[in-house]
Amino acid sequence: MTERAVVRGRVTLASGKEADYYVDLRRTSLDGEAAPLIGPVMLDLVAGWDFEAVGGLTLGADPVALSMVHAANAAGWADSHGGRPLDAFVVRKAEKTHGLQRRIEGPDVAGRRVLAVEDTSTTGGSVLTAVEALREAGATVVGVAVIVDRDTGARERVEAAGLEYRAAFGLADLGLEG
């Protein structure tokens, strides 16, 4: 994963912080060989959490959620969840101004227990934007799960918002320093 996902060189992150490398998990989460591995890893990470749908702020969360949906449903998710398959949703950065003017695309999340995911997190800002939109839409957010945590404050911000936070990998797992 490291050779696909880690790009060396000075970059500005979505948080506005600068770094000497960029963890571009879309190079992994959209790769035909690597993408199917993400779902099982993330499902193991959140084992024991009760949720009906998974997603987050587009674009980082989209392939993560879909990989989890495919893995869950291939493994018989519905059999242990009242006959319902795991659903996915996409949270837009802003509400659409045309069509149905939805901020959250996919099956309705109102009244449902949902998991907010992200590919990589620096400050937690993106996933907390998704959490806010989900709560406004009437969903119960059970927690936040990310593939890679940069160990730069995301966990603390998410936990301060009253949510449990889990990361599959840290920077040390990728051979990087925090």
N, C-alpha and C positions, 0 to 999 in steps of 0.2 A: 504494500500500500504506500509506503514512504516514497518510493521512486516515482509513483504516479501522482501523489497528492502534494508533495512538498516542492515548491518553486523557490529557488534561492534568488535573492536580490532585494533591494530596498523597495518597499511597498507601503502604501497607506491603506489601512484596514477600514472596514465599514464604520468602526467605532471612531475613526479619525486618528487613531494611534498609528505610529510608524513601526515597521519591523524589518528585519533583514531576510525574512522569508515569508512566504504566503502558503498557508495550508489550503489548497484548492481541492476540496473533497468532491466537487462535481466531476473532476477527472477520474475519480474512483466510483462515485455513486451513479454515474451515467455510463460507465464502462461495462460492456457486455459480460466480461469475465468476473469483474469484481463486484458489480452491483448486487447479484444474487446472494453474496455473502453478508451484506449489510443487514438485511432483514433478520436472519437468525441471531446475529450478534446483538442487535438492538432488542429483540424480543426476550432474549436471555437476560439482558441488562434490566429490563423492567418486569421481569417475572414477579408475580405477586401483586402487581398493580391492576386494578379493575377499571378497564376502559373499553369503549365501544368504537371509537374512531381515533385516528391519528393524523397529525398534520402540523403545519406551522406557516410561518411567513415565507411567501414565495421569494426566492427560487431555491434557496439552500435546503429547505425542509421537504420540498416536493419529491425528489427521488428517494429520500430516506423513508418518507411515509409510504410511498408505493412499494418499495422493497419490503417493508414490514407487512403491508397488506398481502402481498403475494406469498411471503413466507408463512404468515399466520394461516391464511386460508388453505394453502397446500398442506399444512400440518394438521388440518381439521379443527381450526379455531372455533367454528360454529358448534361443534359437538360439545365443547366445554363452556360455551357462552350462550346458552339458551336458544340455540339454533340460528343465531345471527352471525353473519360473517363480519370480520373487521372492516370498517369503512375508512376512507381517507378524505381529507378536505384540504383546501388551499386558502390561506389567508392573504388577501391582497394588501399591499402597502397603503392603499387608499380605496375607498368605496368607488365603484364604477359610476360614471355619470350618464350611462346609457343602458339600454336593455333592462334587466331586472335590478340594476343598481345594487348588486350584492358585494359585500366585502369578503364574505366567506363563501367559496365555491364548493360544490359537492353536496352530499347529503346534509340535510339540516342538522345543526349541532344543538339547537335549543333543547334543554332538558336532558342532554346526554353527557355521559362521563367521557372526557377526551384527554388524550395525551398530546402535549406540545413537544415537537421535536425540532432539531436544527442539526446541520451538518457539523459546523464548528462554531464555537462561541468564545468571544473575547470579553465583552462587558455584559452580555446577556440582553443587550438592548433589543435585538431583533426578536428573540423569543418572547421577551416581555411585551413587545408590541403585539405579537400574536395572542398572548395570554389576555391582554386587555380587550382585544377585539372579540375573543371567544367568550369572555365573561359578559361583555356587552350584548352578545348574541344569545345569552342564556345557557351557555355550556358550563359544566363543572369541570375545571381543569384539575386532573389528579396529580400532575407532576410534569417535569421537564426532563427530557433525555436528549443528549447530544452525542455525536460520534466522537469528536475531539474537543476537549476543553483546553484552552490556552493557558489556564491558571492565571488569569489576569483580572479576576473579579466577578466573572459571570455567576459562579456558584453562590457567592455571597449575596449578590443582588437578587437572584432568583429566590434564594432561601429567605431573604428579607421580605420578599413579596408573599411569603407564606407557603411556598411550594417546595417539595422535595426535588432535588437535582441529582441526576446521575449522568456520568460520562463513561463511554466505553473505553476511551483512550485519553491519556494525557500527553503532553509534549515529550516527556521522557520516553514514552513508548515509541515515539517517532524519531528518537535520537536527537531531539531538539532541546534547547534550554528555554526556560520560562522567561 
